């Protein structure tokens, strides 16, 4: 049982790392491709909304 728990913990750590990378890439793309149409606050809220949607949609136990 402990091995399965450890495996799940590693999977969640990787998923969190992947989401951090996706957030970084989205913020970079928004700033790079739309520098005058999206302020830093707006781009962060767009990314945060996407991450929140992902969190709620993917955690079905």
C-alpha positions in Angstrom: 0.0 0.0 0.0 2.8 2.4 0.8 4.4 1.9 -2.6 1.1 2.9 -4.3 0.8 6.0 -2.1 4.4 7.0 -3.0 3.6 6.5 -6.7 0.6 8.7 -6.4 2.5 11.4 -4.6 5.1 11.4 -7.4 2.4 11.6 -10.0 0.8 14.6 -8.2 4.2 16.3 -7.9 4.8 15.9 -11.6 1.3 17.2 -12.5 1.9 20.3 -10.3 5.3 20.9 -12.0 3.6 20.5 -15.4 0.9 23.0 -14.5 3.6 25.5 -13.3 5.4 25.1 -16.7 2.1 25.6 -18.6 1.3 28.7 -16.6 4.8 30.1 -17.3 4.4 29.4 -21.1 0.9 30.9 -21.2 2.0 34.1 -19.5 5.1 34.3 -21.8 2.9 33.8 -24.9 0.4 36.4 -23.8 3.1 39.0 -23.0 5.0 38.2 -26.3 2.0 38.1 -28.7 -0.2 40.7 -27.1 2.0 43.1 -25.2 -0.3 46.2 -25.6 -3.7 44.4 -25.2 -3.1 42.5 -22.0 -1.6 43.9 -18.9 0.2 41.6 -16.5 -2.8 41.5 -14.2 -5.1 40.5 -17.0 -2.9 37.8 -18.3 -2.4 36.4 -14.8 -6.2 36.2 -14.3 -6.7 34.5 -17.6 -4.1 31.9 -16.7 -5.4 31.5 -13.2 -9.0 31.0 -14.5 -7.7 28.2 -16.8 -5.8 26.5 -14.0 -8.8 26.7 -11.7 -11.0 25.2 -14.4 -8.4 22.4 -14.9 -8.3 21.8 -11.1 -12.0 21.4 -10.8 -12.5 19.4 -14.0 -9.7 16.9 -13.4 -10.1 15.9 -9.8 -12.8 13.3 -10.0 -12.3 10.6 -7.4 
